Amino acid sequence: TSDKTIRELSIETTKENHHVNEGQEQSGAYPLDGVPTLAFHSISTADFQFNIEKASDIIVETVEEFVNKIGNGRLVLVDISHGSKILNVVKSKAAIKNIDPAKFFTFVGDITKLRSGGGLHCNVIANAANWRLKPGGGGVNAAIFDAAGPDLDTATKKRAGSLAPGNAITVPLPSRSPLFSNQGVTHVIHVLGPNMNPKRPNCLKDDYNVGCKVLHEAYLSLFENFASIVK
Ligand code: AR6
């Protein structure tokens, strides 16, 4: 290992984290700088307790609907742990639907360290925001606000003071933000999904008719925001 360059080690990490088959890896489907890429986590399935099977159907359907509307852009579903159920379920369902693996794939990694930790350059990342668009609160929201530094909060406040469930908003990151300078992230898209957790605001009390509709709207809004950046 000591003889390997940092570049070689980075490629190995990338292959390990990248959920594609051998053929796709050989065709060079893994990260290439310069391709507009949105990294997004699963919306609402952790703190907001949305059912994973239902969420995975919505992710795959919405990706299928949108994947050809983003030019040469790519969509990458990210989760922090190798044991991620949502990544594994979505990966299988996307393969059944023959979604182009160069345009959509899954990746294990911390969304705030994708380039430095996994060798995957994503110029845009999603954030599971709270309705007040405030830092903290745990989960991916706390991690992204921490990694971006105070500039993200300031830039967010300039754009909006709150977000309704099913909506997303794009915030350009100032270049001095560490998330920009260290990871190459130029935009954060805050998105608010449906909440099934009685301890959080606007709980839908297990109403999956409304919940599924709102989750679909949240992904559509997220992907539309990304498409506007790519244009
Ligand atoms: N990198 C990649 N994925 C992550 C990371 C990370 N650093 N951290 C979490 N995930 P959650 P929600 C995954 O709970 O259910 C917040 O406090 C995680 O494994 O952050 O939409 C907000 O302020 C899961 O798959 O979001 C809201 O109030 C996914 O990200 C509320 O929680 C989403 O987990 C939103 O809840």
py3Dmol code that shows the C-alpha trace and the ligand (Angstrom):
import py3Dmol

protein = """\
ATOM      1  CA  THR A   1       0.000   0.000   0.000  1.00  0.00           C
ATOM      2  CA  SER A   2       2.833   2.372   0.843  1.00  0.00           C
ATOM      3  CA  ASP A   3       3.921   2.417  -2.854  1.00  0.00           C
ATOM      4  CA  LYS A   4       0.507   3.506  -4.058  1.00  0.00           C
ATOM      5  CA  THR A   5      -0.100   7.099  -4.986  1.00  0.00           C
ATOM      6  CA  ILE A   6      -2.916   9.072  -3.415  1.00  0.00           C
ATOM      7  CA  ARG A   7      -4.649   8.999  -6.825  1.00  0.00           C
ATOM      8  CA  GLU A   8      -4.572   5.161  -6.909  1.00  0.00           C
ATOM      9  CA  LEU A   9      -5.876   4.932  -3.368  1.00  0.00           C
ATOM     10  CA  SER A  10      -8.626   7.416  -4.196  1.00  0.00           C
ATOM     11  CA  ILE A  11      -9.717   5.358  -7.227  1.00  0.00           C
ATOM     12  CA  GLU A  12      -9.826   2.200  -5.082  1.00  0.00           C
ATOM     13  CA  THR A  13     -12.000   3.954  -2.505  1.00  0.00           C
ATOM     14  CA  THR A  14     -14.255   5.179  -5.261  1.00  0.00           C
ATOM     15  CA  LYS A  15     -14.718   1.708  -6.738  1.00  0.00           C
ATOM     16  CA  GLU A  16     -15.466   0.249  -3.331  1.00  0.00           C
ATOM     17  CA  ASN A  17     -18.142   2.856  -2.658  1.00  0.00           C
ATOM     18  CA  HIS A  18     -19.658   2.925  -6.092  1.00  0.00           C
ATOM     19  CA  HIS A  19     -22.601   0.586  -6.490  1.00  0.00           C
ATOM     20  CA  VAL A  20     -22.107  -0.493 -10.100  1.00  0.00           C
ATOM     21  CA  ASN A  21     -21.224  -3.796 -11.667  1.00  0.00           C
ATOM     22  CA  GLU A  22     -17.778  -4.661 -13.034  1.00  0.00           C
ATOM     23  CA  GLY A  23     -18.720  -3.910 -16.645  1.00  0.00           C
ATOM     24  CA  GLN A  24     -19.824  -0.414 -15.771  1.00  0.00           C
ATOM     25  CA  GLU A  25     -16.619   0.245 -13.852  1.00  0.00           C
ATOM     26  CA  GLN A  26     -14.531  -0.852 -16.823  1.00  0.00           C
ATOM     27  CA  SER A  27     -16.425   1.501 -19.115  1.00  0.00           C
ATOM     28  CA  GLY A  28     -15.300   4.350 -16.868  1.00  0.00           C
ATOM     29  CA  ALA A  29     -18.692   5.185 -15.379  1.00  0.00           C
ATOM     30  CA  TYR A  30     -17.182   6.344 -12.118  1.00  0.00           C
ATOM     31  CA  PRO A  31     -16.459   9.995 -11.345  1.00  0.00           C
ATOM     32  CA  LEU A  32     -15.171  12.277 -14.020  1.00  0.00           C
ATOM     33  CA  ASP A  33     -14.688  15.888 -13.063  1.00  0.00           C
ATOM     34  CA  GLY A  34     -16.655  18.318 -15.158  1.00  0.00           C
ATOM     35  CA  VAL A  35     -19.892  16.340 -15.393  1.00  0.00           C
ATOM     36  CA  PRO A  36     -22.679  18.244 -13.621  1.00  0.00           C
ATOM     37  CA  THR A  37     -23.656  15.950 -10.776  1.00  0.00           C
ATOM     38  CA  LEU A  38     -26.324  16.167  -8.093  1.00  0.00           C
ATOM     39  CA  ALA A  39     -25.652  14.148  -4.944  1.00  0.00           C
ATOM     40  CA  PHE A  40     -28.856  13.599  -2.982  1.00  0.00           C
ATOM     41  CA  HIS A  41     -29.720  11.538   0.070  1.00  0.00           C
ATOM     42  CA  SER A  42     -33.020   9.796   0.576  1.00  0.00           C
ATOM     43  CA  ILE A  43     -35.537  12.453   1.628  1.00  0.00           C
ATOM     44  CA  SER A  44     -37.636  11.878   4.787  1.00  0.00           C
ATOM     45  CA  THR A  45     -36.675   8.244   5.497  1.00  0.00           C
ATOM     46  CA  ALA A  46     -34.557   8.817   8.624  1.00  0.00           C
ATOM     47  CA  ASP A  47     -35.613  11.491  11.100  1.00  0.00           C
ATOM     48  CA  PHE A  48     -38.943  11.978   9.279  1.00  0.00           C
ATOM     49  CA  GLN A  49     -39.640   8.172   9.418  1.00  0.00           C
ATOM     50  CA  PHE A  50     -41.118   7.747   5.924  1.00  0.00           C
ATOM     51  CA  ASN A  51     -41.553   4.098   4.843  1.00  0.00           C
ATOM     52  CA  ILE A  52     -38.467   2.924   2.931  1.00  0.00           C
ATOM     53  CA  GLU A  53     -40.228   0.647   0.404  1.00  0.00           C
ATOM     54  CA  LYS A  54     -42.654   3.404  -0.573  1.00  0.00           C
ATOM     55  CA  ALA A  55     -39.849   5.981  -0.685  1.00  0.00           C
ATOM     56  CA  SER A  56     -37.699   3.742  -2.896  1.00  0.00           C
ATOM     57  CA  ASP A  57     -40.529   3.404  -5.461  1.00  0.00           C
ATOM     58  CA  ILE A  58     -40.913   7.184  -5.552  1.00  0.00           C
ATOM     59  CA  ILE A  59     -37.161   7.757  -5.959  1.00  0.00           C
ATOM     60  CA  VAL A  60     -36.896   5.311  -8.862  1.00  0.00           C
ATOM     61  CA  GLU A  61     -40.070   6.572 -10.595  1.00  0.00           C
ATOM     62  CA  THR A  62     -39.041  10.216 -10.289  1.00  0.00           C
ATOM     63  CA  VAL A  63     -35.471   9.544 -11.411  1.00  0.00           C
ATOM     64  CA  GLU A  64     -36.829   7.625 -14.429  1.00  0.00           C
ATOM     65  CA  GLU A  65     -39.134  10.541 -15.239  1.00  0.00           C
ATOM     66  CA  PHE A  66     -36.340  13.098 -14.972  1.00  0.00           C
ATOM     67  CA  VAL A  67     -33.059  11.481 -15.920  1.00  0.00           C
ATOM     68  CA  ASN A  68     -33.235  12.432 -19.608  1.00  0.00           C
ATOM     69  CA  LYS A  69     -34.117  16.048 -18.894  1.00  0.00           C
ATOM     70  CA  ILE A  70     -30.765  17.054 -17.398  1.00  0.00           C
ATOM     71  CA  GLY A  71     -28.511  17.057 -20.468  1.00  0.00           C
ATOM     72  CA  ASN A  72     -25.236  15.341 -19.586  1.00  0.00           C
ATOM     73  CA  GLY A  73     -25.935  15.767 -15.843  1.00  0.00           C
ATOM     74  CA  ARG A  74     -25.968  12.847 -13.418  1.00  0.00           C
ATOM     75  CA  LEU A  75     -28.006  12.020 -10.331  1.00  0.00           C
ATOM     76  CA  VAL A  76     -26.348  10.126  -7.467  1.00  0.00           C
ATOM     77  CA  LEU A  77     -28.219   8.760  -4.463  1.00  0.00           C
ATOM     78  CA  VAL A  78     -25.877   8.881  -1.470  1.00  0.00           C
ATOM     79  CA  ASP A  79     -26.005   7.403   2.018  1.00  0.00           C
ATOM     80  CA  ILE A  80     -23.428   7.402   4.726  1.00  0.00           C
ATOM     81  CA  SER A  81     -23.370   3.697   5.577  1.00  0.00           C
ATOM     82  CA  HIS A  82     -22.480   0.579   3.601  1.00  0.00           C
ATOM     83  CA  GLY A  83     -25.468  -1.182   5.202  1.00  0.00           C
ATOM     84  CA  SER A  84     -27.925   1.402   3.826  1.00  0.00           C
ATOM     85  CA  LYS A  85     -31.234  -0.296   3.096  1.00  0.00           C
ATOM     86  CA  ILE A  86     -32.526   2.506   0.904  1.00  0.00           C
ATOM     87  CA  LEU A  87     -29.430   2.411  -1.342  1.00  0.00           C
ATOM     88  CA  ASN A  88     -29.692  -1.332  -1.824  1.00  0.00           C
ATOM     89  CA  VAL A  89     -33.433  -1.319  -2.548  1.00  0.00           C
ATOM     90  CA  VAL A  90     -33.173   1.626  -4.963  1.00  0.00           C
ATOM     91  CA  LYS A  91     -30.198   0.053  -6.731  1.00  0.00           C
ATOM     92  CA  SER A  92     -32.178  -3.159  -7.411  1.00  0.00           C
ATOM     93  CA  LYS A  93     -35.308  -1.313  -8.541  1.00  0.00           C
ATOM     94  CA  ALA A  94     -33.305   1.000 -10.854  1.00  0.00           C
ATOM     95  CA  ALA A  95     -31.632  -2.033 -12.453  1.00  0.00           C
ATOM     96  CA  ILE A  96     -35.032  -3.678 -13.098  1.00  0.00           C
ATOM     97  CA  LYS A  97     -36.201  -0.493 -14.843  1.00  0.00           C
ATOM     98  CA  ASN A  98     -32.986  -0.337 -16.898  1.00  0.00           C
ATOM     99  CA  ILE A  99     -32.195   3.205 -15.821  1.00  0.00           C
ATOM    100  CA  ASP A 100     -28.931   4.267 -17.494  1.00  0.00           C
ATOM    101  CA  PRO A 101     -26.219   3.616 -14.841  1.00  0.00           C
ATOM    102  CA  ALA A 102     -24.079   6.432 -16.217  1.00  0.00           C
ATOM    103  CA  LYS A 103     -26.894   8.911 -15.469  1.00  0.00           C
ATOM    104  CA  PHE A 104     -28.030   7.502 -12.136  1.00  0.00           C
ATOM    105  CA  PHE A 105     -26.181   5.426  -9.570  1.00  0.00           C
ATOM    106  CA  THR A 106     -25.884   4.956  -5.828  1.00  0.00           C
ATOM    107  CA  PHE A 107     -22.816   5.796  -3.752  1.00  0.00           C
ATOM    108  CA  VAL A 108     -21.760   5.221  -0.133  1.00  0.00           C
ATOM    109  CA  GLY A 109     -20.181   8.259   1.484  1.00  0.00           C
ATOM    110  CA  ASP A 110     -20.593  11.353   3.587  1.00  0.00           C
ATOM    111  CA  ILE A 111     -22.355  13.925   1.394  1.00  0.00           C
ATOM    112  CA  THR A 112     -20.069  16.635   2.837  1.00  0.00           C
ATOM    113  CA  LYS A 113     -16.873  14.775   1.861  1.00  0.00           C
ATOM    114  CA  LEU A 114     -17.645  13.160  -1.468  1.00  0.00           C
ATOM    115  CA  ARG A 115     -14.642  14.497  -3.375  1.00  0.00           C
ATOM    116  CA  SER A 116     -12.028  14.331  -0.608  1.00  0.00           C
ATOM    117  CA  GLY A 117     -13.289  11.078   0.941  1.00  0.00           C
ATOM    118  CA  GLY A 118     -14.667   9.178  -2.049  1.00  0.00           C
ATOM    119  CA  GLY A 119     -13.199  10.739  -5.187  1.00  0.00           C
ATOM    120  CA  LEU A 120     -16.667  11.639  -6.465  1.00  0.00           C
ATOM    121  CA  HIS A 121     -16.995  15.241  -7.572  1.00  0.00           C
ATOM    122  CA  CYS A 122     -20.580  16.488  -7.127  1.00  0.00           C
ATOM    123  CA  ASN A 123     -20.980  20.194  -7.849  1.00  0.00           C
ATOM    124  CA  VAL A 124     -24.474  20.242  -6.349  1.00  0.00           C
ATOM    125  CA  ILE A 125     -25.703  18.570  -3.164  1.00  0.00           C
ATOM    126  CA  ALA A 126     -29.183  18.249  -1.672  1.00  0.00           C
ATOM    127  CA  ASN A 127     -29.988  18.983   1.954  1.00  0.00           C
ATOM    128  CA  ALA A 128     -32.906  17.563   3.963  1.00  0.00           C
ATOM    129  CA  ALA A 129     -33.795  20.914   5.476  1.00  0.00           C
ATOM    130  CA  ASN A 130     -36.219  21.774   8.264  1.00  0.00           C
ATOM    131  CA  TRP A 131     -39.079  24.166   7.449  1.00  0.00           C
ATOM    132  CA  ARG A 132     -37.268  27.114   9.048  1.00  0.00           C
ATOM    133  CA  LEU A 133     -34.142  26.488   6.933  1.00  0.00           C
ATOM    134  CA  LYS A 134     -32.092  26.591  10.126  1.00  0.00           C
ATOM    135  CA  PRO A 135     -28.701  24.943  10.812  1.00  0.00           C
ATOM    136  CA  GLY A 136     -28.455  22.080  13.322  1.00  0.00           C
ATOM    137  CA  GLY A 137     -31.090  19.550  14.293  1.00  0.00           C
ATOM    138  CA  GLY A 138     -29.022  16.462  13.441  1.00  0.00           C
ATOM    139  CA  GLY A 139     -28.968  14.307  10.306  1.00  0.00           C
ATOM    140  CA  VAL A 140     -27.731  15.554   6.991  1.00  0.00           C
ATOM    141  CA  ASN A 141     -28.888  19.139   7.698  1.00  0.00           C
ATOM    142  CA  ALA A 142     -26.494  19.547  10.641  1.00  0.00           C
ATOM    143  CA  ALA A 143     -23.639  17.913   8.704  1.00  0.00           C
ATOM    144  CA  ILE A 144     -24.057  20.196   5.666  1.00  0.00           C
ATOM    145  CA  PHE A 145     -24.396  23.453   7.637  1.00  0.00           C
ATOM    146  CA  ASP A 146     -21.341  22.463   9.732  1.00  0.00           C
ATOM    147  CA  ALA A 147     -19.237  21.617   6.699  1.00  0.00           C
ATOM    148  CA  ALA A 148     -20.268  24.740   4.766  1.00  0.00           C
ATOM    149  CA  GLY A 149     -19.594  27.181   7.608  1.00  0.00           C
ATOM    150  CA  PRO A 150     -21.635  30.328   8.357  1.00  0.00           C
ATOM    151  CA  ASP A 151     -21.762  31.395   4.692  1.00  0.00           C
ATOM    152  CA  LEU A 152     -24.465  28.828   3.925  1.00  0.00           C
ATOM    153  CA  ASP A 153     -26.755  30.211   6.616  1.00  0.00           C
ATOM    154  CA  THR A 154     -26.214  33.787   5.388  1.00  0.00           C
ATOM    155  CA  ALA A 155     -26.751  32.833   1.730  1.00  0.00           C
ATOM    156  CA  THR A 156     -29.852  30.800   2.636  1.00  0.00           C
ATOM    157  CA  LYS A 157     -31.412  33.699   4.571  1.00  0.00           C
ATOM    158  CA  LYS A 158     -31.000  35.933   1.510  1.00  0.00           C
ATOM    159  CA  ARG A 159     -33.108  33.499  -0.538  1.00  0.00           C
ATOM    160  CA  ALA A 160     -35.894  32.481   1.833  1.00  0.00           C
ATOM    161  CA  GLY A 161     -37.012  32.324   5.437  1.00  0.00           C
ATOM    162  CA  SER A 162     -38.943  29.068   5.306  1.00  0.00           C
ATOM    163  CA  LEU A 163     -39.860  26.122   3.079  1.00  0.00           C
ATOM    164  CA  ALA A 164     -43.146  24.233   2.642  1.00  0.00           C
ATOM    165  CA  PRO A 165     -43.171  20.407   2.424  1.00  0.00           C
ATOM    166  CA  GLY A 166     -42.670  19.204  -1.170  1.00  0.00           C
ATOM    167  CA  ASN A 167     -40.557  22.231  -2.122  1.00  0.00           C
ATOM    168  CA  ALA A 168     -36.887  22.901  -2.792  1.00  0.00           C
ATOM    169  CA  ILE A 169     -34.761  26.017  -3.063  1.00  0.00           C
ATOM    170  CA  THR A 170     -31.296  26.513  -4.583  1.00  0.00           C
ATOM    171  CA  VAL A 171     -28.617  28.382  -2.636  1.00  0.00           C
ATOM    172  CA  PRO A 172     -25.353  29.254  -4.427  1.00  0.00           C
ATOM    173  CA  LEU A 173     -22.352  28.766  -2.105  1.00  0.00           C
ATOM    174  CA  PRO A 174     -19.789  31.568  -1.809  1.00  0.00           C
ATOM    175  CA  SER A 175     -16.405  30.295  -3.034  1.00  0.00           C
ATOM    176  CA  ARG A 176     -14.806  30.864   0.396  1.00  0.00           C
ATOM    177  CA  SER A 177     -17.080  28.244   1.964  1.00  0.00           C
ATOM    178  CA  PRO A 178     -15.003  25.137   2.824  1.00  0.00           C
ATOM    179  CA  LEU A 179     -17.614  22.982   1.112  1.00  0.00           C
ATOM    180  CA  PHE A 180     -16.866  24.885  -2.109  1.00  0.00           C
ATOM    181  CA  SER A 181     -13.085  25.096  -1.755  1.00  0.00           C
ATOM    182  CA  ASN A 182     -12.499  21.552  -0.420  1.00  0.00           C
ATOM    183  CA  GLN A 183     -15.255  19.588  -2.162  1.00  0.00           C
ATOM    184  CA  GLY A 184     -16.113  21.644  -5.247  1.00  0.00           C
ATOM    185  CA  VAL A 185     -19.734  22.130  -4.190  1.00  0.00           C
ATOM    186  CA  THR A 186     -21.102  25.264  -5.875  1.00  0.00           C
ATOM    187  CA  HIS A 187     -24.777  24.930  -4.884  1.00  0.00           C
ATOM    188  CA  VAL A 188     -26.826  23.429  -2.065  1.00  0.00           C
ATOM    189  CA  ILE A 189     -30.466  22.643  -2.802  1.00  0.00           C
ATOM    190  CA  HIS A 190     -32.534  22.626   0.385  1.00  0.00           C
ATOM    191  CA  VAL A 191     -35.524  20.322   0.138  1.00  0.00           C
ATOM    192  CA  LEU A 192     -38.309  19.628   2.620  1.00  0.00           C
ATOM    193  CA  GLY A 193     -39.995  16.248   2.485  1.00  0.00           C
ATOM    194  CA  PRO A 194     -43.128  14.912   4.189  1.00  0.00           C
ATOM    195  CA  ASN A 195     -42.839  14.229   7.905  1.00  0.00           C
ATOM    196  CA  MET A 196     -44.204  11.038   9.505  1.00  0.00           C
ATOM    197  CA  ASN A 197     -42.514  11.626  12.880  1.00  0.00           C
ATOM    198  CA  PRO A 198     -45.026  12.799  15.533  1.00  0.00           C
ATOM    199  CA  LYS A 199     -42.196  14.601  17.328  1.00  0.00           C
ATOM    200  CA  ARG A 200     -41.558  16.922  14.366  1.00  0.00           C
ATOM    201  CA  PRO A 201     -43.710  19.751  12.910  1.00  0.00           C
ATOM    202  CA  ASN A 202     -46.414  19.047  10.278  1.00  0.00           C
ATOM    203  CA  CYS A 203     -46.681  15.316  11.018  1.00  0.00           C
ATOM    204  CA  LEU A 204     -48.885  13.548   8.447  1.00  0.00           C
ATOM    205  CA  LYS A 205     -50.035  10.927  10.988  1.00  0.00           C
ATOM    206  CA  ASP A 206     -49.357   7.987   8.670  1.00  0.00           C
ATOM    207  CA  ASP A 207     -51.376   9.477   5.794  1.00  0.00           C
ATOM    208  CA  TYR A 208     -49.387   7.951   2.931  1.00  0.00           C
ATOM    209  CA  ASN A 209     -51.836   9.237   0.285  1.00  0.00           C
ATOM    210  CA  VAL A 210     -50.681  12.739   1.055  1.00  0.00           C
ATOM    211  CA  GLY A 211     -47.167  11.613   2.063  1.00  0.00           C
ATOM    212  CA  CYS A 212     -46.391   9.899  -1.260  1.00  0.00           C
ATOM    213  CA  LYS A 213     -47.679  12.885  -3.227  1.00  0.00           C
ATOM    214  CA  VAL A 214     -45.557  15.294  -1.194  1.00  0.00           C
ATOM    215  CA  LEU A 215     -42.447  13.100  -1.460  1.00  0.00           C
ATOM    216  CA  HIS A 216     -42.874  12.906  -5.251  1.00  0.00           C
ATOM    217  CA  GLU A 217     -43.215  16.714  -5.384  1.00  0.00           C
ATOM    218  CA  ALA A 218     -40.105  17.091  -3.220  1.00  0.00           C
ATOM    219  CA  TYR A 219     -37.986  14.985  -5.623  1.00  0.00           C
ATOM    220  CA  LEU A 220     -39.450  16.720  -8.688  1.00  0.00           C
ATOM    221  CA  SER A 221     -38.673  20.111  -7.200  1.00  0.00           C
ATOM    222  CA  LEU A 222     -35.146  18.987  -6.271  1.00  0.00           C
ATOM    223  CA  PHE A 223     -34.438  17.682  -9.796  1.00  0.00           C
ATOM    224  CA  GLU A 224     -35.985  20.773 -11.435  1.00  0.00           C
ATOM    225  CA  ASN A 225     -33.719  22.989  -9.325  1.00  0.00           C
ATOM    226  CA  PHE A 226     -30.721  20.906 -10.431  1.00  0.00           C
ATOM    227  CA  ALA A 227     -31.822  21.125 -14.097  1.00  0.00           C
ATOM    228  CA  SER A 228     -31.938  24.935 -13.797  1.00  0.00           C
ATOM    229  CA  ILE A 229     -28.343  24.968 -12.517  1.00  0.00           C
ATOM    230  CA  VAL A 230     -27.174  22.661 -15.322  1.00  0.00           C
ATOM    231  CA  LYS A 231     -28.717  24.976 -17.962  1.00  0.00           C
TER     232      LYS A 231
END
"""
ligand_1 = """\
36
AR6
N -23.992 11.933 4.275
C -24.822 11.174 3.510
N -26.036 10.776 3.922
C -26.425 11.136 5.157
C -25.620 11.931 6.024
C -24.348 12.336 5.532
N -23.516 13.088 6.253
N -26.293 12.117 7.190
C -27.474 11.480 7.065
N -27.562 10.879 5.847
P -32.209 12.845 7.750
P -35.010 13.334 6.948
C -28.692 10.144 5.265
O -32.656 12.296 9.055
O -35.468 11.970 7.303
C -33.086 16.997 10.002
O -32.778 17.282 11.299
C -29.507 9.314 6.240
O -28.916 8.031 6.424
O -31.128 13.869 7.758
O -35.459 13.918 5.632
C -33.710 18.174 9.238
O -33.405 19.407 9.819
C -30.827 9.241 5.508
O -30.806 8.214 4.508
O -33.427 13.544 6.933
C -35.188 17.860 9.249
O -35.838 18.435 10.368
C -30.932 10.588 4.791
O -29.610 11.114 4.793
C -35.248 16.353 9.338
O -34.033 15.936 9.952
C -31.875 11.615 5.410
O -31.746 11.620 6.811
C -35.365 15.716 7.985
O -35.462 14.310 8.113
"""
view = py3Dmol.view(width=600, height=400)
view.addModel(protein, "pdb")
view.setStyle({"model": 0}, {"cartoon": {"style": "trace"}})
view.addModel(ligand_1, "xyz")
view.setStyle({"model": 1}, {"stick": {}})
view.zoomTo()
view.show()
